Amino acid sequence: MTKRPHKMAMLPDAKREHYIREILLGRVSMDAAGKDLGISGMSVTRYISSIPEDEKLAVLAQAMHESKVKEAMKNADHVNEFGEDTDQDL
């Protein structure tokens, strides 16, 4: 007997990766993702549980990295508002 692919596995890559990321980051529940995708929450749960831990950690690490870069860019923008001679102002 052949194993059927998960319904989530049959989604386009970008859509599947978006929902995986949102679920792993806790932004969307598995039930809500299932409802959005028109599949059962249990199907989403089974698919997420089939993802290896190292892949889950990679998603979380990437999200943390992006968050830190975004924060650094925001801080750089604040510094740049004051101009290049801020060291003379202090």
C-alpha positions in Angstrom: 0.0 0.0 0.0 1.4 3.4 -1.0 1.5 6.3 1.3 -0.5 9.3 0.2 1.3 12.7 0.3 0.1 15.2 2.9 -2.3 17.8 1.5 0.1 20.4 2.8 2.9 18.8 0.8 0.9 19.3 -2.4 0.7 23.1 -1.8 2.9 25.5 -3.8 6.3 25.8 -2.0 5.9 29.5 -1.1 2.4 29.0 0.4 3.5 25.8 2.3 6.6 27.5 3.7 4.6 30.6 4.7 2.2 28.5 6.8 5.0 26.3 8.3 6.8 29.5 9.4 3.7 31.1 10.8 2.7 28.0 12.7 6.2 27.4 14.1 6.5 31.0 15.2 3.1 30.8 16.9 1.4 33.4 14.8 -1.2 31.0 13.4 -2.7 28.0 15.0 -2.8 24.7 13.2 -6.6 24.7 13.2 -6.6 28.3 11.7 -4.1 27.3 9.1 -6.2 24.3 8.2 -9.3 26.4 7.9 -7.5 28.9 5.7 -6.2 26.1 3.5 -9.5 24.1 3.4 -8.0 21.1 5.1 -8.4 19.7 8.5 -6.4 21.0 11.4 -5.4 17.4 12.2 -3.9 17.1 8.7 -1.9 20.2 9.4 -0.8 18.8 12.7 0.3 15.5 11.2 2.3 17.4 8.5 4.0 19.7 11.0 4.9 16.8 13.2 6.5 15.1 10.2 9.0 17.9 9.8 12.4 17.0 11.2 13.5 19.0 14.3 16.6 20.4 12.5 14.3 21.9 9.8 12.1 23.4 12.4 15.1 24.9 14.2 16.4 26.3 10.9 13.1 28.1 10.4 13.2 29.5 13.9 16.9 30.6 13.5 16.1 32.3 10.2 13.2 34.2 11.8 15.4 35.3 14.7 18.1 36.4 12.3 15.7 38.4 10.2 14.3 40.0 13.3 17.7 41.1 14.6 18.7 42.5 11.1 15.4 44.4 11.0 16.1 45.8 14.5 19.7 46.7 13.6 18.5 48.5 10.4 15.9 50.4 12.4 18.6 51.5 14.9 20.9 52.5 12.1 18.1 54.7 10.6 17.7 56.4 14.0 21.5 57.1 14.1 21.5 58.4 10.5 18.8 60.9 11.3 21.3 62.8 13.4 24.0 63.0 10.7 27.6 62.0 10.6 28.9 64.4 13.2 27.1 62.9 16.2 30.4 62.0 17.9 31.1 65.8 18.0 27.7 66.4 19.6 28.4 64.3 22.6 
